[in-house]
Amino acid sequence: MKLRVLGCSGGIGGRAQRTTALLLDHDILIDAGTGVGDLSIPELAVIDHVFITHTHLDHILALPLLLDTVADRRQQPLIVYGSEAVLTILRNHIFNWAIWPDFSEVPTPEKPFMVYRTIVPGEAVEVGGRWITALPVEHTVPAVAYRVDSGTGSLVFSGDTGPCDAFWRAVNRIGNLRHLIIECAFSNRERKLAMLSRHLCPDLLAVELQKLERQCEIHITHLKPGQIELTMEEIETCLGDFKPRMLQNNQVIEF
């Protein structure tokens, strides 16, 4: 199984900054931030499944445009997965005819371009021999993390989260954990803002990682443009023993 990083920035600005989107093999997206826009139309057309962690714009911005671009090229609806709360937000505030057409009714309710599928945290969804499970996190809006299991190894993507004991309990139960992609949205000088917005900064992340009981590679995501160097310096200072690496656009992780 291959996971390609289309976007992993906490903002925009310059060629390298693309917001969160991860492409699993060729047909599954985890979140649909601005990084999706770098895919070609043929690459967009073969995406059949989109798993959404939460509905903040940096994680869903490209989803409406993806549907609009390739709907006429597809023979089956795009399946959008999320918690019941996440899907309700998408219905009410994005695909509501005022912001964007409701592709769950277009061209007809019987044969739409998009269908919603509710996920339940802790219950694995099987997609072509790949198992994807929502895990609990703490954020300012309803949100989940995702575990992706190839059978031989698992990768966990935290999405956006602040401190969350339930997340670590779930992670520690994964016997074949190979990779952990964990957010660190702010530098330590903005610790109060991180706590208010339920994100992590290096000091908070250091406390959280003490709860990790599994050996795995740790990748840092969601760094804010303009604070990347400072945040990574602080991470290396307080988290050096964990040997974390900054996630990069176009990076490919195999597991």
N, C-alpha and C positions, 0 to 999 in steps of 0.2 A: 504494500500500500504506500502511496506517495501523497504527501501533503505539500502543496505549493503555496507559498505566501504571496498573495496578490497585493496585500496592504496590511500594515501593522502599526501605523502611526496614530498618535492621538490627535492629529490635526492635519492641516494642509499647508502648503507653502513650498514651492520648488518642485523639481521633477521627482525627487525621492520620496515625497510625503504622500502616501496613499492610506486612506483609513481602512479599517479592519475588514478583510475578506480573505478566506482560506479556501483553496480549491483542493478537494480530496479526489485523487485520481483525475478523471476528466468530467465527472457527472454530478458531483456533490459540492455545494457551497456551504461553508459555515460562515454566516454573516455575509452582508452584501454592501460593504462600504465602497468608497470611491475606487479602490483597487480593482474592482470588477471591470471598470471602464477600459483597462488596458488589454482586455481579451479581444480577440477578433470576433467577428460575427459568427463564423462557423464554430468557434470555441464556445460562445455564448449559447448557441442553438442546441448543443448537446448536454447542457446542464439540466438535469431532470429533478433535482432535489435541492432545496435550500433550507438549512437549519438556522434559525434566528436565536441568538442569545437574549437580546432585548431590543427595544424599539427606539433607542436614541439614534439620531440621524446618522452619526458616523458609522453605524453598523447596518443601516438599511437603505441608505441614500440611493444606491444603484438598483435596488430591487424593482421599483416601478419602471425604470428605463429599460432594464433587462427584459421585462415582459413585453414592453411596447416594441422593442427592437426585433425580437425573434418569434413573436407569437405566430406569425404567418408561416414560419418555417417548421413548426412543430406539429407532430401527429398526435401528441398526447399532452395533457395539462402539466404544467410545472407544479410540483408539490411543495408547498411551503409549510414547514414544521415549526411549532413553537408551543409554549405552554398556553393554556386556555386564556390567561390574562394577556399574553403577548399577541395572540391572534385576535382577541377582541380589540386591542388598541389598533392593530393594522386595519381591521374592518371599519372602525369608527373614525379614524383620524387620517388614514392614508388612502385606502381604496374605497373612498366614500363618494365618488363623483365630483366632489368639490375640490379636492386636492389632486385626485387621479381617478381614472375610470375603475370601476369595480370589475377586475378581470375574473372574479369568481362567477360573474354573470354574463361575461362577453366571450364569444358571440351569443351564446345562449346559456341559461342556467343548467341545461342538460349536458352540454358539451362546452364547458368553459375553458379558457386559457390557463386558469390557475385554480388549484384546490387547496384548501387548508387541511392540515392534519394535526390534531392535538397530541402533544407528548406529555407523559406523566413522569416527573422526576423519579429516577431509580429504575424505570422500566426501559429495557433496551429495544431499539428499533432496528430491524434487520433490513439492510439495503444491499442486495447483491453480494451476500457473504461478508458484509461489513456491518459491525454492530455499533450503534451510536446511542449513548445514554446521557440524559440530562442529569446534572448534578446541582445541588443547592449552592447558591452564593448570596451575598448581601449587597444590594445596590439601591439606588433611589427610586427605581422603577422595577416592576417584575422582571426577573432575569434568572438565567441558568448558565452553568458551565456545561461543557460537553466532553465526554469520554468517547474516543474513537478506538475501537478494538479490531485489529486485523486478524485476530486468532493467535498470532504469535507475539504480538506486542500491542500496547495501548499508548495513546497520546491523550493528554488532558489539556484542554484550552479553557482557561478561567473565564473568558469574557471580561466584563467589568465587575469588579468586586472590591469591597473593603474587607476588614477582618471577618472571618466566618469559620467557626469551629466545625460546623456541619460539612463544609466543603472538604476540610482536611480529613475528617472521619471517612468520607466517601473515597477520597484519593487513597488513603492508607489501606483500604480494602482491595485495591487493584493489584493483584499478584504479578501481572505482566507489564507493569508500568515502565515505559521507556523514556517518555518525554513529557515535560510539563511546561506549557506556555502560560506564563503568569504576568498579569499586568503590573505596571508601576507608573502610574500616570503623572505623578508630581515629584518634584525634588523635595528634600527635607525642609527647605525654607517655606514651603507651602503645605506643611503638615496639617494645619487647621483646615485648609480648603480640602485636602484629601479626605479628612475625616468627615467633614460636612457633606461632601459629594459621594461618600462611600467608595473611594478609590484607595490605592496604596501609594506610599512614598517609601524610600529605601529603609528608613527606620521601622516603619510598620511592617514592611515585607520581611525584614530580618526576624521580627517576632513571629510572624506567621510561618515562616519556613522552619522554625524550630519545632513545629507541629508535624512536619513531614517525616514519615518513618520509612519511606521507600527510597532506594537509590535510583536516580534518573537524571537525564540531562535537563537542565533548567534554562529556558529561553525567556527573555524579558521583552514584553510588548507594550504598546500603547503609550510610549514616551511622547511627551509634548514637544513639538518643534520649538526650538529656541532654548530648550532645557536638556537636550539629549546628552551633551557632554557632561554637564554638571551632575545630572541624575546618574549616569553610568559611573562617574567617579565615586559618587556616594555609595552606589551599589557595590563597587569593587572594594571599598573601604570596609563596609559592614557585612558583606556577604561573600567575601573572597573564598572562604572555605567551601562554598557551594559551587564555585566556578561557573557562575551564570554567564550566559552569552546574550547579546542583544539580537533579537530577531531581525532579519533583513528582508527587504522586498526581494522577491524572486528566489528566496531560499527554498530548497526542497528537503523535506525530512522524510526518510523512509523508515518504516517500522512494520 
